[in-house]
Amino acid sequence: MAITAAEVNKLRQETGAGMMDCKNALVEANGDYEQAIDILRKKGQKVAAKRADRASNEGRAIAKVNADSTFGAVIVVSCETDFVGKNADFIAFAEKIIDAAMAAKVKTRDELMELPIEGRKVSELLLDMTGKTGEKVELPAYNTIEAPCVAFYNHNGNRLAAIAGFNMEGEKVVEAGHTIAMQISAMNPMAVDENGLSQEVKDHELEIGKEKTVTELIQKAVEVALKKANINPNLVDSDDHIASNITKGWLTEEEANKAREIKATVAEEKAQNIDNKMVENIAKGRLNKFVKENTLLGQEFIMDGKLTVADYMKQIDGNLKCTGFCRVQLGA
């Protein structure tokens, strides 16, 4: 049967699918409009199944807050290519989802997937968009914060975004909160402060610090012994370098053998006589540095390296506290 341009355009407006896809669906459905819609939706399911193993690391990361800045959300709607991710229809699609989520104050990703928008669940709309674009379209992240004040930041290009909650309200807090959300986006802290880091994480970092300290102490002892023997440590730091430097004439066989002997004997001796108390103290110092660099309040403030974020917040108000934050990033 003949399919008119008006029928194709109507189906396109309804589904957002391409003109040829709409025409083919109407032909397959013998002009039955509802059946054509089902065909296009099934196409989305088929495309999703075929592309299940594809990486979807492009798309949009978006942060928003409501009118009174007490509820904020961050979302990632992902696709496979930058071409689709920057398409106006895809951008509008992602915005429609987060706007609906904000309006309904949806708290979790699971709730959002079930949220109806214009009669279709978000999970179904993602399949529809998959069929329309021919790429896997997903919603890998959605997080929210409620607080007296929630601030947000969207990085240029919408590859990452952040929201942060604060215990106080007011224009001054909103402005500072935006700057702190920018800090979170840029520096990716693990927690607000040390109390937010699990004991498992701290124990793991302490052990890494101990291992690194022992390795450095042994290496230092070996380097001192090599220099006393008039051997440049840089020439014998690996078997490959030793062989290469002999070939170049920078080391003699005798020097190479002597270096190997020094490295083996001094390393063993130093390992047996490590000052464990010193190792513990140095490792604790490394852990303290890790905590500062990976907690929001301990981090160096990106707008003024002389301050920490905690210092900056005290300048705004001595009672200002960050109650929590969420950061999302494409591909993370």
Disulfide bonds with the S-S distance in Angstrom:
none
